[in-house]
Amino acid sequence: MLIDQHGRQLTYLRLGVTDRCNLRCRYCMPAEGIDFAPRDALLTYDEILFLADVLAEQGVTKVRLTGGEPLVRRDLPVLVRGLGERFPKLAMTTNGILLPKYLDELTAAGLTRFNLSLDTLRPDRFFAITRRDEYGGTRRALDLLLERDYYVKVNVVVMRGQNDDELLDFVALTRDNALDVRFIEAMPFNDDDGNHDVFLSYQAMLDRIRAAHPDLEQSHEQEGSAVTFRLPGARGRVGIIPAYSRSLCGSCNRLRLTPKGTMLNCLYSTKGLELLPLLRAGIPRDELTELIQAFVYGKYATGHDTERHEQQGNIFASMTSIGG
């Protein structure tokens, strides 16, 4: 098993399959993009599945595909099929633009849980945030997933002065739709453009929602990184993720793998385990397992601890290169 120094078992892998994306969201990537990794600098599907076997043997049970945008990587259903044979829980975070094209293949391969990134319900504002005129594609994906009764979470990065006036509009979606809307604090990534000027805290979001819905009921169970709520009689739920406040870090069971094969213990890590050169040098499987176990053991208690020990100054990588 993968146990850290605080006694937590890591059972959840967030797998970045590409750093490329068909959007340029302001909180994630500069307008000109980043220096995208060449194809030979990315883990191959065979290398990912080899690592998947090692991690499954060590107790990982859930994998979430992230990016960049996972669906821009060629032949993604091939990888999903392989992962579906190894893990009982398989999910993906996507902007949904390409999802209708691949949905049948993906679900047949075992992918049935989707987080859809949608930061606004207004087409003009979508363009302002993502720098691409693709609102219709993302909205069509959401409608399709709901029509087919798939489990859907809508991820909304809340930015003060940009989309925070839509909090109640998103909450209203949960009345008649069986989905989770999850509001996420903006984080200081994107190569230190920082997002500090748009930050809105978990508590500020909750206060605004409760002011309009004083009967909002909090769930008794924390689900992952979100604190969840429900309007009385609503089909769906509202979640708030304190991504920058990091008040839920103590129960973290996550391990991250970047597209370039760097294993990270935390979203705020800068010191990872570089697996790609080891794999290509033919490291024995038992030796690789021991290295991963030792690396995981060193996981800090919280994201604040990680940032304090590992960050140099105030420079953060672009989110698309980390794997979200």
C-alpha positions as CSV (number, residue, x, y, z in Angstrom):
1,M,0.0,0.0,0.0
2,L,1.0,3.6,-0.5
3,I,1.0,5.1,3.0
4,D,2.4,8.6,3.9
5,Q,4.1,9.6,7.1
6,H,0.8,10.8,8.5
7,G,-0.8,7.4,8.1
8,R,-3.0,8.3,5.1
9,Q,-3.4,5.7,2.4
10,L,-3.2,7.2,-1.1
11,T,-5.9,5.5,-3.3
12,Y,-6.6,8.2,-5.9
13,L,-4.5,9.1,-8.9
14,R,-4.9,12.3,-10.9
15,L,-3.4,11.4,-14.2
16,G,-2.4,14.3,-16.6
17,V,-2.3,12.9,-20.1
18,T,-1.4,16.1,-22.0
19,D,-0.4,19.7,-21.3
20,R,-2.2,20.8,-24.5
21,C,-5.7,22.3,-24.5
22,N,-8.1,23.8,-27.0
23,L,-9.0,26.7,-24.6
24,R,-6.7,29.3,-23.0
25,C,-8.5,29.9,-19.7
26,R,-7.1,33.0,-18.0
27,Y,-6.6,31.3,-14.6
28,C,-4.8,28.3,-16.2
29,M,-2.7,29.4,-19.2
30,P,-1.2,32.5,-20.7
31,A,-2.9,33.7,-23.9
32,E,0.0,32.6,-26.1
33,G,0.0,29.2,-24.5
34,I,3.1,27.6,-22.9
35,D,6.1,25.7,-24.2
36,F,4.2,22.5,-24.8
37,A,6.1,19.3,-24.4
38,P,7.1,17.4,-27.5
39,R,5.4,14.1,-28.0
40,D,8.5,12.1,-27.0
41,A,8.7,13.9,-23.7
42,L,5.3,12.6,-22.7
43,L,4.6,9.2,-21.1
44,T,3.4,6.8,-23.8
45,Y,0.3,4.8,-23.2
46,D,2.3,1.7,-22.6
47,E,4.4,3.5,-19.9
48,I,1.2,4.9,-18.3
49,L,-0.3,1.4,-18.2
50,F,2.8,-0.1,-16.7
51,L,2.7,2.5,-13.9
52,A,-1.0,1.8,-13.6
53,D,-0.3,-1.8,-12.9
54,V,2.3,-0.9,-10.2
55,L,-0.1,1.6,-8.6
56,A,-3.1,-0.7,-8.7
57,E,-1.0,-3.4,-6.9
58,Q,-0.3,-0.7,-4.2
59,G,-4.0,0.0,-3.6
60,V,-4.9,2.8,-6.0
61,T,-8.6,2.3,-6.9
62,K,-9.6,5.5,-8.6
63,V,-8.0,7.4,-11.6
64,R,-9.1,10.8,-12.9
65,L,-7.8,11.8,-16.4
66,T,-6.8,15.5,-16.5
67,G,-4.8,17.7,-18.7
68,G,-4.6,20.2,-20.3
69,E,-7.7,18.9,-22.1
70,P,-7.5,15.1,-22.1
71,L,-9.5,14.7,-25.3
72,V,-7.0,16.4,-27.4
73,R,-4.6,13.5,-26.9
74,R,-4.8,11.1,-29.9
75,D,-6.6,7.8,-29.4
76,L,-7.5,8.5,-25.7
77,P,-10.2,5.8,-25.7
78,V,-7.3,3.2,-26.2
79,L,-5.8,4.4,-22.9
80,V,-9.2,4.5,-21.2
81,R,-9.8,0.9,-22.1
82,G,-6.6,-0.2,-20.6
83,L,-7.2,1.8,-17.4
84,G,-10.8,0.5,-17.2
85,E,-9.4,-3.0,-17.0
86,R,-7.3,-2.0,-13.9
87,F,-9.3,0.4,-11.8
88,P,-12.9,0.1,-10.6
89,K,-13.4,3.9,-10.7
90,L,-12.5,5.9,-13.7
91,A,-13.3,9.6,-14.2
92,M,-12.3,12.5,-16.4
93,T,-12.1,16.3,-16.1
94,T,-12.9,17.9,-19.5
95,N,-14.1,21.1,-21.1
96,G,-16.4,18.9,-23.1
97,I,-15.9,20.4,-26.5
98,L,-14.8,17.1,-28.0
99,L,-16.8,14.9,-25.7
100,P,-19.8,14.1,-28.0
101,K,-17.5,12.7,-30.6
102,Y,-15.9,10.2,-28.1
103,L,-18.6,9.7,-25.5
104,D,-19.7,6.3,-26.7
105,E,-16.2,4.9,-27.0
106,L,-15.2,6.3,-23.6
107,T,-18.2,4.9,-21.7
108,A,-17.9,1.5,-23.3
109,A,-14.3,1.5,-22.1
110,G,-15.4,2.1,-18.5
111,L,-15.4,5.9,-18.1
112,T,-18.7,7.0,-16.6
113,R,-17.9,9.9,-14.3
114,F,-17.3,13.3,-15.7
115,N,-16.3,16.7,-14.3
116,L,-17.2,19.4,-16.8
117,S,-15.3,22.7,-16.6
118,L,-17.8,25.5,-17.2
119,D,-17.1,28.9,-15.5
120,T,-20.0,30.9,-16.9
121,L,-23.5,30.4,-18.4
122,R,-23.0,33.4,-20.7
123,P,-21.5,32.9,-24.1
124,D,-19.8,36.3,-24.3
125,R,-18.3,35.8,-20.9
126,F,-17.2,32.3,-21.8
127,F,-15.1,33.9,-24.6
128,A,-13.6,36.5,-22.2
129,I,-12.5,33.8,-19.7
130,T,-11.4,31.1,-22.1
131,R,-10.2,33.3,-25.1
132,R,-12.1,30.9,-27.3
133,D,-15.7,31.0,-28.8
134,E,-16.6,27.5,-27.7
135,Y,-19.5,28.0,-25.2
136,G,-21.9,26.0,-27.4
137,G,-19.6,23.0,-27.4
138,T,-19.3,22.8,-23.7
139,R,-23.0,23.4,-23.1
140,R,-23.9,20.7,-25.6
141,A,-21.7,18.3,-23.7
142,L,-23.4,19.1,-20.5
143,D,-26.9,18.6,-22.0
144,L,-25.8,15.3,-23.5
145,L,-24.4,13.9,-20.3
146,L,-27.6,14.9,-18.4
147,E,-29.8,13.4,-21.1
148,R,-28.0,10.1,-20.8
149,D,-28.0,10.2,-17.0
150,Y,-24.3,10.1,-16.4
151,Y,-22.9,11.3,-13.1
152,V,-21.8,14.9,-13.8
153,K,-20.0,17.5,-11.7
154,V,-19.8,21.0,-13.1
155,N,-16.6,22.8,-12.0
156,V,-16.8,26.5,-11.7
157,V,-13.6,28.5,-10.9
158,V,-15.1,31.6,-9.2
159,M,-13.3,34.9,-10.0
160,R,-14.3,38.1,-8.2
161,G,-15.4,40.7,-10.7
162,Q,-15.6,38.2,-13.6
163,N,-18.2,35.5,-12.9
164,D,-19.0,35.7,-9.1
165,D,-22.3,37.4,-10.0
166,E,-23.4,34.0,-11.5
167,L,-23.2,32.0,-8.2
168,L,-26.9,31.9,-7.8
169,D,-27.5,31.1,-11.5
170,F,-25.4,28.0,-11.1
171,V,-27.1,27.0,-7.8
172,A,-30.4,27.2,-9.7
173,L,-29.1,24.5,-12.0
174,T,-29.2,22.0,-9.2
175,R,-33.0,22.4,-8.6
176,D,-34.1,20.3,-11.6
177,N,-30.9,18.6,-12.7
178,A,-29.2,15.6,-11.0
179,L,-25.7,17.1,-11.1
180,D,-23.2,18.6,-8.7
181,V,-22.1,22.2,-9.2
182,R,-18.8,22.8,-7.5
183,F,-17.4,26.3,-6.9
184,I,-13.6,26.4,-6.7
185,E,-11.4,29.1,-5.2
186,A,-9.0,30.6,-7.8
187,M,-5.5,29.4,-7.2
188,P,-2.2,31.3,-7.7
189,F,-1.0,29.4,-10.7
190,N,-0.4,30.3,-14.4
191,D,3.3,31.3,-13.9
192,D,2.6,33.9,-11.3
193,D,0.0,36.0,-13.0
194,G,-1.3,34.9,-9.6
195,N,-5.1,35.2,-9.7
196,H,-4.8,37.1,-6.4
197,D,-6.8,40.0,-7.7
198,V,-9.8,37.7,-8.5
199,F,-9.7,35.5,-5.4
200,L,-13.0,34.9,-3.6
201,S,-12.9,32.7,-0.5
202,Y,-14.9,29.6,0.3
203,Q,-16.6,31.6,3.2
204,A,-17.5,34.6,1.0
205,M,-19.1,32.2,-1.6
206,L,-21.1,30.4,1.1
207,D,-22.2,33.7,2.7
208,R,-23.6,34.9,-0.7
209,I,-25.4,31.7,-1.4
210,R,-26.9,31.5,2.2
211,A,-28.1,35.1,1.9
212,A,-30.3,34.1,-1.0
213,H,-31.0,30.6,0.3
214,P,-31.0,30.5,4.1
215,D,-32.5,27.0,4.0
216,L,-29.4,25.6,2.3
217,E,-28.6,22.3,4.0
218,Q,-25.0,21.1,4.5
219,S,-24.3,17.5,3.8
220,H,-23.0,15.5,6.8
221,E,-20.3,13.9,4.7
222,Q,-17.4,15.5,3.0
223,E,-17.0,14.3,-0.6
224,G,-13.4,14.5,-1.8
225,S,-12.2,18.1,-1.8
226,A,-15.6,19.7,-1.6
227,V,-17.9,20.6,1.2
228,T,-21.4,19.9,-0.1
229,F,-24.8,21.4,0.3
230,R,-28.3,21.0,-1.1
231,L,-31.4,23.2,-1.5
232,P,-34.4,21.5,0.0
233,G,-36.1,19.3,-2.6
234,A,-33.4,19.9,-5.2
235,R,-32.2,17.0,-7.4
236,G,-28.6,18.1,-7.4
237,R,-26.1,19.5,-5.0
238,V,-23.8,22.5,-4.5
239,G,-20.2,22.0,-3.5
240,I,-17.5,24.5,-2.5
241,I,-13.8,23.6,-2.8
242,P,-11.4,25.6,-0.7
243,A,-8.6,25.0,-3.2
244,Y,-6.4,27.9,-2.0
245,S,-7.6,28.0,1.6
246,R,-6.7,24.3,1.7
247,S,-8.8,23.6,4.8
248,L,-9.5,20.0,3.8
249,C,-5.9,19.0,3.1
250,G,-5.7,16.8,6.2
251,S,-7.7,14.0,4.6
252,C,-6.0,14.1,1.2
253,N,-5.6,10.7,-0.5
254,R,-4.3,11.9,-3.8
255,L,-1.3,11.3,-5.9
256,R,-0.5,13.1,-9.1
257,L,1.3,12.2,-12.3
258,T,2.1,14.9,-14.9
259,P,2.1,14.3,-18.6
260,K,5.9,14.3,-18.6
261,G,6.0,11.5,-16.0
262,T,6.7,13.5,-12.8
263,M,4.9,12.1,-9.7
264,L,3.8,14.7,-7.3
265,N,2.4,14.4,-3.8
266,C,0.5,17.7,-3.9
267,L,-0.8,20.3,-6.3
268,Y,1.6,22.7,-4.7
269,S,4.6,20.5,-5.1
270,T,7.7,21.6,-7.0
271,K,9.8,18.5,-6.1
272,G,8.6,15.4,-7.7
273,L,9.7,11.9,-8.5
274,E,10.9,11.9,-12.2
275,L,9.6,8.5,-13.5
276,L,10.0,8.9,-17.3
277,P,13.8,8.5,-17.4
278,L,13.6,5.6,-15.0
279,L,11.1,3.8,-17.1
280,R,13.1,4.3,-20.3
281,A,16.2,3.1,-18.6
282,G,14.4,-0.2,-17.8
283,I,14.1,0.1,-14.0
284,P,13.1,-3.2,-12.4
285,R,9.5,-3.3,-11.2
286,D,10.2,-4.1,-7.6
287,E,12.8,-1.2,-7.4
288,L,10.2,1.2,-9.0
289,T,7.6,0.1,-6.4
290,E,10.1,0.8,-3.6
291,L,10.9,4.3,-4.9
292,I,7.2,5.2,-5.2
293,Q,6.5,4.0,-1.7
294,A,9.4,6.0,-0.3
295,F,8.3,9.1,-2.2
296,V,4.7,8.8,-1.1
297,Y,5.8,8.4,2.5
298,G,7.3,11.9,2.4
299,K,4.0,13.6,1.6
300,Y,3.4,16.7,3.8
301,A,0.4,17.0,5.9
302,T,-1.1,20.0,4.0
303,G,-0.7,22.1,0.9
304,H,0.5,24.9,3.2
305,D,3.3,22.7,4.4
306,T,4.2,21.7,0.9
307,E,4.3,25.3,-0.3
308,R,6.4,26.3,2.7
309,H,9.0,23.5,2.1
310,E,9.1,23.4,-1.7
311,Q,8.1,26.7,-3.3
312,Q,10.9,29.1,-4.3
313,G,9.6,32.7,-4.0
314,N,6.1,33.1,-5.5
315,I,6.4,31.3,-8.8
316,F,3.9,28.6,-9.7
317,A,3.7,26.5,-12.8
318,S,0.8,26.8,-15.3
319,M,-2.0,24.6,-14.2
320,T,-2.1,22.8,-17.6
321,S,1.4,21.4,-17.0
322,I,0.5,20.1,-13.5
323,G,-2.6,18.2,-14.3
324,G,-5.3,20.1,-12.5
